[in-house]
Amino acid sequence: MGSPAARSPIITSHPIVDAVLDRYRPQLGEEYDAYRNHVLRGFNYQLRLLGVDSLPDSAALAWAIHDLGVWTAKTMDYLEPSAALADEFVDKFSIADPDLVHRMVMDHHRIRPVQEDRLVETFRIADLVDASHGLLRNQIPRATVHSVVAELPYEHFHRIVLTGIIRHAVRHPLTPAPMLRW
């Protein structure tokens, strides 16, 4: 049977995600759908990793902004600019722990596990599931990945990311992947 979240419907919209992404629609431009779907795929994977039916608003905000610095700051060294975007929204969405939002964003490309916080660690894993096209699935069944992607297609998201990484690496060969953290 699995956990309730494993049987839960796929979340295809969230009020916080939608409000934040609508605010940055001009910066995202033609890549809006690709980024929005990435955000919501990660959101769904985190739900399933936690075995819950909903995420706290802090996680929804973190999903919305976690990579936005790529577009708002126009850089692949985007973790700090992305995390800083949380400050615009913590009051609007009554986020009680803005530091938690910052940790989810800053640690989502961390190579080592985040032992001290399950929410931050499942955020990291969920992003990795999506970044790897579901090849690295942790405890998420392959069928679940296929279902989530069917509802929220990739829209060339991985090509957009790879193109950005290659451009950055050519210009900054000593720091080809600045978003990775130990």
Secondary structure, 3 states (H helix, E strand, C coil): CCCHHHHCCCCCCCHHHHHHHHHCHHHHHHHHHHHHHHHHHHHHHHHHHHCCCCCCHHHHHHHHHCCCHHHHCCCCCCHHHHHHHHHHCCCCCCCCCHHHHHHHHHHCCECCCCCCCHHHHHHHHHHHHHHCCCCCCCCCCHHHHHHHHHHCCCCCHHHHHHHHHHHHHHHCCCCCCCCCEC
